[in-house]
Amino acid sequence: MSPTVGEQKTFKPGHGRKLSDASDFQSRTKKDAKAQIVKELDKLLLTTPSPLKEQKEKEFEGFQRLYSKFLEDDGAKLQWEKIEKLPEDSVRDYKNLEAPKDDQITDMLRKLVVVKLNGGLGTSMGCQGPKSVIAVRNDLTFLDLTVQQIEYLNKKYNANVPLVLMNSFNTDEDTIKVIRKYTNLDIRIETFNQSCYPRIHRESQAPIARNCIIEDDQEAWYPPGHGDFYASFANSGLLDNLLNEGYEYCFISNIDNLGATVDLNILNMLMNPQNGSPVEFLMEVTDKTRADVKGGTLIQYEGKLRLLEIAQVPKERVDEFKSIKTFKIFNTNNLWIRLDAVKRAIDENTLDMEVIVNPKTLKNGVNVLQLETAVGAAMKSFDNGIGLNVPRSRFLPVKKTQDLLLVKSNLYHFKNGSLTMNPLRSFPSTPLVKLGDNHFAKVAEFLRRFETIPDVLELDHLTVSGDVTFGRNVSLKGTVIIIANHGERIDIPSCALLENKIVSGNLRILDH
């Protein structure tokens, strides 16, 4: 460990101790690193304002556990040869689910909590504040759509499904301001914050923060991924409160996945198990396409169903992992989990999630590491976990403006906060759209380039690169490729029909 500023350290040889083997050296090094991180965190705690000290102590305990696991894992990869064939019925088919009886629905919904992961910012799409307040359809935001969905559900079935938002220190203040506009709606909204962990210097592995006041140096801190849900949910007191109120399951999904709505058939399967053994953890998966080859998948490993992420795959096996034929499904991050099982795992400290090491370079050029976990990775810590192969329509994330193009288009119908595929589209798959980052990555720039969103009902593939604009009522069909060369501009005129065409920089239109 490097000395901290103003601290002098003298390193002495081991008083006659013989040089040990590499494993002993590594063991002592890890022990030193653990001791040093405790000292550094204790220093930071001394700077914590009194009202926040108890909360920060809990967070730092979580960080110490994560840091220790990071040291012990030491980048170890999963042993590929130990992957077993998925047991029969471990991944079930949505098509085989039964719909609940009408008189059961209200009682089932009164045991459900909807949790949305709301810690992300909209900076990658050129927006300020939480990503959940980006307008995605009819001037409604991700959060608006979610609230509409649950309000409609509660009214239709006389239920009281609460919406719980897991915010981060980046999104909490703005989110609290936004949800005030829902005060007059018949919906209960709860919020809690995920932990705030210190980024560590890549070389010294010491926190770069000098005090616990985040406003002093926001770059020194980070939210540690959605795997922090379990501990933060429990620490907030919400888990105990909801259990005491009789809630049994939570449905967790990303706020930007517009397909992640409450599904009564899934809920019926969970609330009315056929074999008498309740499912503690259900992960929605869907069929993999070429656009999803990096997505995590389900495997059987050491007798447990678990999530396999690409970061855990040995380099020589990455191509096999990406193969659609070998691993045919991927994780949508739509999860259904029993609340009492979460409580048990927290109380017994049995949660086991792989550490994701995320390297970052700060504005001042300092290289740091942030240690994260994924919420789905905890699957192996629960009993009777299963996968459920759901329709692609339940995975509709908006990560880039090319996704925004599709959800704004006539490809989807919008009703009661939910998007459904337009029945006039002759096949269920969504078009593959690629928009050049230089001209389309930011939402404001993207919107400026479309007078109206094109008709894409019959579109298979769209690639747009360079300085391109679209007029009103443009129709795109089949495969369309539009490339404006550097220094040139292409304006697609209003009412144009492009079907299986390549439009090049000199505006020649060729059959494709």
Sequence and secondary structure as in RCSB ss.txt:
>XXXX:A:sequence
MSPTVGEQKTFKPGHGRKLSDASDFQSRTKKDAKAQIVKELDKLLLTTPSPLKEQKEKEFEGFQRLYSKFLEDDG
AKLQWEKIEKLPEDSVRDYKNLEAPKDDQITDMLRKLVVVKLNGGLGTSMGCQGPKSVIAVRNDLTFLDLTVQQI
EYLNKKYNANVPLVLMNSFNTDEDTIKVIRKYTNLDIRIETFNQSCYPRIHRESQAPIARNCIIEDDQEAWYPPG
HGDFYASFANSGLLDNLLNEGYEYCFISNIDNLGATVDLNILNMLMNPQNGSPVEFLMEVTDKTRADVKGGTLIQ
YEGKLRLLEIAQVPKERVDEFKSIKTFKIFNTNNLWIRLDAVKRAIDENTLDMEVIVNPKTLKNGVNVLQLETAV
GAAMKSFDNGIGLNVPRSRFLPVKKTQDLLLVKSNLYHFKNGSLTMNPLRSFPSTPLVKLGDNHFAKVAEFLRRF
ETIPDVLELDHLTVSGDVTFGRNVSLKGTVIIIANHGERIDIPSCALLENKIVSGNLRILDH
>XXXX:A:secstr
    TT        TT     HHHHHHHHHHHHHHHHHHHHHHHHTTS HHHHHHHHHHHHHHHHHHHHHHHHTT
    GGGEE   TTSEEEGGG     HHHHHHHHTTEEEEEEE  BSGGGT  SBGGGSEEETTEEHHHHHHHHH
HHHHHHHT    EEEEE TTTHHHHHHHHGGGTTSS  EEEEE   EE EETTT  B  SSS GGG GGGEE   
GGGHHHHHHHTTHHHHHHHTT  EEEEEETTBTT    HHHHHHHHS SSS   SEEEEEEE  GGGTTS EEEE
ETTEEEEE GGGS GGGHHHHH TTTS EEEEEEEEEEHHHHHHHHHTT      EEEEEE TTS EEEEEE  G
GGGGGGSSSEEEEE  GGG  B  SHHHHHHHHSTTEEEETTEEEE TTSSSSS  EEEE HHHHSSHHHHHHTB
SS  B TTEEEEEEESEEEE TT EEEEEEEEE  TT EEEE TT EEEEEEE TT  EEE 
